[in-house]
Amino acid sequence: MSDYQAKEPEQNDQLDAHTRPEGVSDATIEALGKLSEAFEAIEEARGLLYGFHRRTGTGDLALGEAVDMFRHAGHEELAQRLEHDLLGQNMLQGRWTFQIVEEYDETYYSKFKALEQLARDELVQGRRHVFEAETKERERTRGHPDHEALPDSGPQSRSG
């Protein structure tokens, strides 16, 4: 059995940036936590989309090299077919991957990001991860060296 035990905090040891503003309900914090979870999933999807863009471009460049190699190896007909039918092809109708990424960013992603920020601004003075910070405070074991509320040295004491 450990010498440390979890308990409800008498105060929130988190930074003010993660502290619930006075008068904000549990239901509001839970809803903002779910919105944060949703936005994090969208951020992850965006990263995957950028990965798709980069991997597709890498594949297309390698395809171009393969076309040149088939030509050099005397397979002109195959090289011509790969070059004509596949190299530089649109991924979606009229779009290369950079256009897909741009359209996603300019429509869905930017709207999601703006509305997530609006919700935090209106409800918790723009604070991020309040739900997560409160969960950490509930679940961490005070006095345990691996359960500190904050790093030993905050951003103010870091040298650049």
The 8 nearest C-alpha neighbors of each residue, nearest first, counted from 0:
[[1, 2, 3, 4, 5, 143, 140, 142],
 [2, 0, 3, 4, 143, 140, 5, 142],
 [3, 1, 4, 0, 143, 142, 140, 141],
 [4, 2, 1, 143, 140, 142, 141, 5],
 [5, 3, 140, 6, 2, 141, 1, 142],
 [4, 6, 140, 139, 141, 138, 3, 7],
 [7, 5, 8, 4, 137, 140, 141, 138],
 [6, 8, 137, 9, 5, 136, 138, 10],
 [7, 9, 10, 6, 11, 136, 137, 12],
 [10, 8, 7, 11, 6, 12, 136, 137],
 [11, 9, 8, 12, 7, 13, 136, 18],
 [10, 12, 13, 8, 136, 18, 9, 133],
 [11, 13, 148, 10, 14, 136, 149, 8],
 [14, 12, 11, 148, 17, 15, 18, 149],
 [13, 15, 16, 17, 18, 12, 149, 11],
 [14, 16, 18, 17, 13, 19, 126, 11],
 [15, 17, 14, 126, 18, 127, 13, 129],
 [18, 16, 129, 15, 14, 126, 132, 13],
 [19, 17, 15, 16, 129, 20, 13, 14],
 [18, 20, 129, 21, 17, 23, 123, 28],
 [21, 19, 123, 23, 18, 22, 124, 122],
 [22, 20, 23, 19, 24, 123, 18, 124],
 [21, 23, 24, 20, 19, 25, 123, 122],
 [24, 22, 21, 20, 27, 19, 25, 28],
 [25, 23, 27, 26, 22, 28, 29, 21],
 [24, 26, 28, 27, 29, 23, 30, 130],
 [27, 25, 29, 24, 28, 30, 23, 31],
 [26, 28, 30, 24, 29, 25, 31, 23],
 [27, 29, 31, 25, 30, 26, 130, 32],
 [30, 28, 32, 26, 27, 31, 25, 33],
 [29, 31, 27, 33, 32, 28, 26, 34],
 [32, 30, 34, 28, 33, 29, 35, 27],
 [31, 33, 29, 35, 130, 30, 34, 28],
 [32, 34, 36, 30, 35, 31, 37, 29],
 [35, 33, 31, 37, 36, 32, 38, 30],
 [34, 36, 32, 38, 33, 37, 31, 39],
 [37, 35, 33, 39, 34, 38, 32, 40],
 [36, 38, 34, 40, 35, 39, 33, 41],
 [39, 37, 41, 35, 40, 36, 42, 34],
 [38, 40, 42, 36, 41, 37, 35, 43],
 [41, 39, 43, 37, 38, 42, 44, 36],
 [42, 40, 38, 44, 43, 39, 45, 37],
 [43, 41, 39, 45, 40, 44, 38, 46],
 [42, 44, 40, 46, 41, 45, 39, 47],
 [45, 43, 41, 47, 46, 42, 48, 40],
 [46, 44, 48, 42, 43, 47, 41, 49],
 [47, 45, 43, 49, 48, 44, 50, 42],
 [46, 48, 50, 44, 45, 49, 51, 43],
 [47, 49, 51, 45, 50, 46, 44, 52],
 [48, 50, 52, 46, 51, 47, 53, 45],
 [49, 51, 47, 53, 48, 52, 54, 46],
 [52, 50, 48, 54, 49, 53, 55, 47],
 [53, 51, 49, 96, 55, 50, 54, 48],
 [52, 54, 50, 56, 55, 51, 57, 49],
 [55, 53, 57, 51, 56, 52, 50, 58],
 [54, 56, 58, 52, 57, 53, 51, 59],
 [57, 55, 59, 53, 58, 54, 52, 60],
 [56, 58, 54, 60, 55, 59, 53, 61],
 [59, 57, 55, 61, 56, 60, 62, 54],
 [58, 60, 62, 56, 61, 57, 55, 86],
 [61, 59, 63, 57, 62, 58, 56, 64],
 [62, 60, 64, 58, 63, 59, 65, 57],
 [61, 63, 59, 65, 60, 64, 58, 66],
 [64, 62, 60, 66, 61, 65, 59, 67],
 [63, 65, 61, 67, 62, 66, 68, 60],
 [64, 66, 68, 62, 67, 63, 69, 61],
 [67, 65, 78, 63, 69, 64, 68, 62],
 [68, 66, 70, 64, 65, 69, 71, 63],
 [67, 69, 65, 71, 70, 66, 72, 64],
 [70, 68, 72, 74, 66, 71, 67, 78],
 [71, 69, 75, 67, 73, 74, 68, 72],
 [70, 72, 68, 69, 73, 67, 74, 75],
 [73, 71, 69, 70, 74, 68, 75, 67],
 [72, 74, 70, 71, 75, 69, 68, 76],
 [75, 73, 69, 70, 77, 76, 72, 78],
 [74, 76, 70, 78, 77, 73, 79, 69],
 [75, 77, 79, 78, 74, 80, 70, 81],
 [78, 76, 80, 79, 75, 74, 81, 69],
 [79, 77, 66, 75, 81, 76, 80, 69],
 [78, 80, 82, 76, 77, 81, 83, 75],
 [79, 81, 77, 83, 82, 78, 84, 76],
 [82, 80, 78, 85, 84, 79, 83, 77],
 [81, 83, 86, 79, 80, 85, 84, 78],
 [82, 84, 80, 81, 79, 85, 86, 78],
 [85, 83, 81, 80, 82, 86, 88, 79],
 [84, 86, 81, 88, 82, 83, 87, 80],
 [87, 85, 82, 88, 59, 81, 84, 83],
 [86, 88, 85, 89, 59, 82, 95, 84],
 [89, 87, 85, 86, 90, 84, 95, 94],
 [88, 90, 95, 94, 91, 93, 92, 87],
 [91, 89, 95, 94, 96, 88, 92, 93],
 [92, 90, 94, 89, 93, 95, 99, 96],
 [91, 93, 94, 89, 90, 95, 88, 99],
 [94, 92, 89, 91, 95, 90, 98, 88],
 [95, 93, 89, 91, 92, 98, 90, 96],
 [94, 96, 89, 90, 98, 97, 99, 91],
 [95, 97, 99, 52, 98, 100, 90, 94],
 [98, 96, 100, 99, 95, 101, 52, 94],
 [97, 99, 101, 96, 100, 95, 94, 102],
 [98, 100, 96, 102, 97, 101, 103, 94],
 [101, 99, 97, 103, 98, 102, 104, 96],
 [102, 100, 98, 104, 103, 99, 105, 97],
 [101, 103, 105, 99, 104, 100, 106, 98],
 [104, 102, 100, 106, 101, 105, 107, 108],
 [105, 103, 108, 101, 102, 106, 109, 100],
 [106, 104, 102, 103, 109, 101, 107, 108],
 [105, 107, 103, 104, 109, 108, 102, 110],
 [106, 108, 110, 103, 109, 111, 104, 105],
 [109, 107, 104, 111, 110, 106, 103, 112],
 [108, 110, 112, 111, 105, 104, 107, 106],
 [109, 111, 113, 107, 108, 112, 114, 106],
 [112, 110, 108, 114, 109, 113, 115, 107],
 [111, 113, 109, 115, 110, 114, 108, 116],
 [112, 114, 116, 110, 115, 111, 109, 117],
 [115, 113, 117, 111, 116, 112, 110, 118],
 [114, 116, 112, 118, 117, 113, 111, 119],
 [117, 115, 113, 119, 114, 118, 120, 112],
 [116, 118, 114, 120, 115, 119, 121, 113],
 [119, 117, 115, 121, 116, 120, 122, 114],
 [118, 120, 125, 116, 122, 123, 117, 121],
 [121, 119, 125, 124, 117, 118, 122, 123],
 [120, 122, 118, 119, 117, 123, 124, 125],
 [121, 123, 119, 120, 118, 124, 23, 125],
 [124, 122, 119, 125, 126, 120, 20, 121],
 [123, 125, 120, 126, 122, 121, 119, 20],
 [126, 124, 120, 119, 123, 127, 116, 121],
 [127, 125, 16, 124, 123, 17, 119, 129],
 [126, 128, 129, 17, 125, 16, 119, 35],
 [127, 129, 131, 130, 132, 17, 126, 32],
 [128, 130, 17, 132, 131, 127, 18, 133],
 [131, 129, 32, 133, 128, 132, 28, 134],
 [130, 132, 134, 128, 133, 129, 135, 32],
 [133, 131, 135, 129, 134, 130, 17, 128],
 [132, 134, 136, 130, 135, 131, 129, 137],
 [135, 133, 131, 137, 132, 136, 138, 130],
 [134, 136, 132, 138, 133, 137, 139, 131],
 [135, 137, 133, 134, 138, 139, 132, 8],
 [138, 136, 134, 135, 7, 139, 133, 6],
 [137, 139, 135, 136, 134, 5, 140, 6],
 [138, 140, 146, 136, 135, 137, 5, 141],
 [141, 139, 5, 4, 143, 146, 3, 142],
 [142, 140, 143, 139, 5, 146, 3, 4],
 [141, 143, 144, 140, 3, 146, 147, 4],
 [142, 144, 146, 141, 145, 140, 3, 147],
 [143, 145, 146, 142, 147, 141, 140, 3],
 [146, 144, 143, 147, 140, 142, 139, 141],
 [145, 147, 143, 139, 144, 140, 148, 141],
 [148, 146, 149, 145, 144, 150, 143, 141],
 [147, 149, 12, 13, 146, 150, 136, 139],
 [150, 148, 147, 151, 13, 153, 12, 14],
 [151, 149, 152, 153, 147, 148, 154, 146],
 [152, 150, 149, 153, 147, 148, 156, 154],
 [153, 151, 150, 156, 154, 157, 155, 149],
 [152, 154, 155, 156, 150, 151, 157, 149],
 [153, 155, 157, 156, 152, 158, 150, 159],
 [156, 154, 153, 157, 152, 158, 159, 151],
 [157, 155, 154, 153, 152, 158, 151, 159],
 [158, 156, 154, 155, 159, 153, 152, 151],
 [159, 157, 156, 155, 154, 152, 153, 151],
 [158, 157, 156, 154, 155, 153, 152, 151]]
